[in-house]
């Protein structure tokens, strides 16, 4: 998008008529000049013609001006009446030529395009040699206007979105917290996963022996306590030997649960889904 075009302005006298000199009423001063009251307007007061101007509209380029003229007159953008549109456009260009000839160059280029389209529409239509329909001279201009309006509406929608620093500010809060290392608690689900893993491993090395075996939970509790003595901790899987069979694993696991229930051992882990560790819950004397 090029630099914004100068605001459409009209001299003050064309809007409000010739200036009228107000008179002092009941000795009331019209103004104060250097602290002194002024009861009448000076006769030799000179006001430049462009001192007071009324801003009507501002446009960002030739397409913006054309789109404004079309929408103001409720013209169909797909069927533009070129004669009135060209006349209104040229009237605006004549105003900005007197103020900024360099900026008016782009508007003059569009004016030449409008005049060319208007002239082509006055000429009789000739069919092409291939009997194809002749393209409308306004087609390219209509395409540019529709594309410009679509982009302009999209830009307005983007500008209406909340913007950091314009519509809201980012709040920053500083909270001082003491970092405390908290190990995750071991729940029944963790023990269940560890137990199922042991059963899976035991099933891989299972031997089919038909025998009657008497197993004691208290005996296995003593084995676990004896194994943990002198150790800071032991991995959960190291307490079990899958080669002894499922029956021994079941009794050994029940012995571990009984020790945990009696608060003789603790089952911990470093982080979620990490390996389980077992340690004594008391320090032997």
C-alpha positions in Angstrom: 0.0 0.0 0.0 1.4 3.4 -0.9 1.6 6.5 1.3 -1.7 7.8 2.4 -3.2 10.3 0.2 -3.8 13.9 1.5 -7.0 14.4 3.3 -9.9 15.7 1.1 -10.2 19.3 2.3 -12.3 22.3 1.3 -11.6 26.0 2.1 -13.7 27.3 5.0 -15.4 29.9 2.9 -16.9 27.2 0.6 -18.5 25.5 3.6 -19.6 28.2 6.0 -19.8 31.2 3.5 -18.0 34.5 3.9 -16.7 35.4 7.4 -18.9 37.6 9.4 -17.4 40.0 11.9 -19.1 39.6 15.3 -19.9 42.8 17.3 -19.4 43.4 20.9 -22.6 43.0 22.9 -23.1 45.0 26.1 -19.4 45.8 26.4 -18.4 42.2 26.4 -15.0 41.7 24.8 -14.7 39.4 21.8 -11.2 38.2 22.8 -8.1 39.3 24.7 -4.9 40.2 23.0 -1.8 40.3 25.3 -4.2 40.7 28.3 -6.1 43.6 26.8 -9.8 43.2 25.8 -10.6 43.3 22.2 -14.1 44.7 21.4 -14.0 44.7 17.6 -12.2 42.8 14.9 -9.3 44.7 13.3 -10.1 45.8 9.8 -6.6 45.0 8.4 -6.7 41.4 9.8 -5.5 39.0 7.1 -6.6 35.3 7.1 -4.9 33.1 4.5 -7.4 31.2 2.2 -6.1 27.7 3.5 -5.9 28.7 7.1 -9.2 27.0 7.9 -10.0 23.7 6.2 -12.6 21.1 6.8 -11.4 17.4 6.6 -13.9 15.3 4.8 -12.3 11.9 4.0 -8.8 10.4 3.7 -7.9 7.6 1.4 -4.9 5.2 1.2 -4.6 5.0 -2.6 -6.5 5.1 -5.9 -8.3 1.8 -5.2 -9.4 2.9 -1.8 -10.9 6.1 -3.4 -12.6 4.1 -6.1 -14.1 1.7 -3.6 -15.4 4.6 -1.5 -17.1 6.3 -4.4 -18.7 3.0 -5.5 -20.0 2.1 -2.0 -21.3 5.7 -1.4 -23.3 5.7 -4.6 -24.5 2.0 -4.0 -23.0 1.0 -7.4 -22.7 -2.7 -8.2 -19.0 -3.4 -8.2 -19.6 -6.1 -10.9 -21.4 -3.5 -13.2 -19.8 -0.2 -12.6 -21.2 2.9 -14.4 -18.0 4.4 -15.7 -19.2 7.9 -16.6 -20.3 9.1 -13.1 -17.5 7.3 -11.4 -14.9 8.9 -13.6 -16.3 12.3 -13.1 -16.3 12.0 -9.3 -12.8 10.5 -9.3 -11.4 13.3 -11.5 -12.9 16.0 -9.2 -11.0 14.5 -6.3 -7.7 14.3 -8.3 -8.0 18.0 -9.3 -8.0 18.9 -5.6 -4.9 16.9 -4.7 -2.9 18.0 -7.7 -2.8 21.6 -6.3 -1.4 20.3 -3.0 0.9 17.4 -3.8 1.7 16.7 -7.4 4.1 13.9 -6.5 1.5 12.0 -4.5 -1.1 12.7 -7.2 0.9 10.8 -9.8 -0.5 7.5 -8.8 -4.0 8.9 -8.8 -3.4 10.4 -12.2 -2.4 6.9 -13.5 -5.7 5.5 -12.2 -7.6 8.4 -13.8 -6.0 7.6 -17.2 -7.1 4.0 -16.8 -10.7 5.1 -16.0 -10.7 7.3 -19.0 -9.4 4.5 -21.2 -12.0 2.1 -20.0 -14.7 4.7 -20.5 -13.5 5.3 -24.1 -13.4 1.6 -24.9 -17.0 1.2 -23.6 -18.1 4.0 -26.0 -16.7 2.2 -29.0 -18.9 -0.4 -30.8 -18.2 -4.0 -29.7 -16.5 -6.2 -32.3 -16.6 -9.9 -32.0 -13.4 -11.8 -32.2 -12.4 -13.9 -35.2 -12.9 -17.0 -33.1 -16.5 -16.1 -32.3 -15.6 -15.8 -28.6 -17.2 -13.3 -26.4 -15.2 -10.1 -26.0 -14.0 -9.4 -22.5 -15.5 -6.5 -20.6 -13.1 -3.6 -20.4 -14.0 -3.2 -16.7 -13.1 -6.9 -15.9 -9.5 -6.2 -14.7 -10.5 -3.2 -12.7 -13.4 -5.1 -11.0 -11.0 -7.9 -10.2 -8.6 -5.5 -8.5 -11.4 -3.8 -6.6 -12.8 -7.0 -5.3 -9.4 -8.3 -4.2 -8.6 -5.0 -2.5 -11.9 -4.9 -0.6 -11.4 -8.5 0.6 -7.9 -7.7 1.9 -9.1 -4.5 3.5 -11.9 -6.3 5.4 -9.4 -9.0 6.5 -7.0 -6.3 7.7 -9.8 -4.6 9.7 -10.8 -8.0 11.3 -7.2 -8.5 12.3 -6.9 -5.0 13.7 -10.0 -5.6 15.9 -8.3 -8.6 17.6 -7.0 -7.8 21.1 -3.4 -6.7 20.9 -0.8 -6.9 23.6 0.2 -3.4 24.7 -2.8 -1.7 23.0 -5.9 -3.5 24.4 -4.4 -5.3 27.4 -1.1 -5.7 29.3 0.6 -8.9 30.4 0.5 -9.4 34.1 3.6 -10.8 35.7 3.6 -12.2 39.2 6.6 -13.5 41.1 6.0 -16.2 43.6 8.8 -17.5 45.8 8.4 -21.1 46.7 10.7 -23.4 48.7 11.6 -26.4 46.6 10.9 -29.5 48.6 11.7 -32.9 47.1 8.6 -35.1 47.5 8.8 -38.7 46.4 5.7 -40.1 44.9 3.6 -42.4 47.1 3.5 -46.0 46.2 -0.1 -47.2 45.9 -1.8 -50.5 45.3 -1.7 -49.9 41.5 2.1 -49.7 41.6 2.3 -52.9 43.6 -0.1 -54.6 41.3 2.0 -53.7 38.2 5.1 -54.9 39.9 3.4 -58.2 40.9 2.1 -58.8 37.4 5.5 -58.3 36.0 6.9 -60.9 38.4 4.2 -63.4 37.4 5.0 -62.8 33.8 8.7 -63.5 34.4 7.9 -66.5 36.5 5.7 -68.0 33.9 8.7 -68.0 31.4 10.8 -70.1 33.7 8.1 -72.3 35.2 8.7 -76.0 35.8 6.0 -78.5 36.2 6.6 -80.4 39.4 3.9 -82.2 41.3 4.8 -82.1 44.9 3.3 -81.0 48.2 5.1 -78.1 49.7 4.4 -76.3 52.9 5.4 -72.6 52.9 5.4 -70.3 55.9 4.7 -66.6 55.6 6.6 -65.9 58.8 9.7 -67.7 57.5 9.7 -65.6 54.3 9.2 -62.4 56.4 12.4 -63.3 58.3 14.2 -63.9 55.0 13.2 -60.5 53.7 14.3 -58.8 57.0 17.6 -60.6 57.0 18.2 -59.7 53.3 17.5 -56.0 54.0 19.8 -55.8 57.0 23.0 -53.9 56.2 21.5 -52.5 53.0 20.2 -49.0 52.5 17.6 -50.3 50.1 17.0 -53.2 47.7 15.2 -53.2 44.4 11.8 -54.8 44.5 12.6 -57.5 41.9 15.8 -58.5 43.7 13.7 -59.8 46.6 12.2 -62.5 44.4 13.6 -65.4 42.5 11.3 -66.4 39.6 13.1 -69.7 39.3 11.5 -70.9 42.6 8.1 -71.0 41.1 4.8 -69.2 41.4 3.9 -70.6 44.8 7.1 -69.4 46.4 6.6 -65.9 44.8 3.1 -65.7 46.2 4.2 -66.5 49.7 7.2 -64.2 49.5 4.9 -61.4 48.2 2.4 -61.9 51.0 5.4 -61.8 53.5 6.4 -58.4 52.0 2.8 -57.1 52.3 2.7 -58.2 55.9 6.0 -56.5 56.7 4.7 -53.3 55.0 1.4 -53.5 57.0 3.3 -53.8 60.2 5.5 -50.8 59.3 8.7 -52.9 59.3 9.6 -52.1 55.7 8.9 -49.2 53.3 8.3 -49.4 49.6 9.3 -46.3 47.6 10.2 -45.1 44.2 12.2 -42.1 42.8 9.5 -40.9 40.3 6.3 -42.1 38.7 6.6 -45.4 36.9 10.2 -45.8 38.2 11.5 -49.1 39.7 10.3 -49.9 43.2 12.7 -50.1 46.1 12.3 -51.7 49.5 14.1 -50.6 52.7 13.8 -51.2 56.4 11.5 -48.8 58.2 13.6 -48.8 61.3 17.3 -48.6 62.2 18.5 -51.6 64.1 20.4 -50.9 67.4 
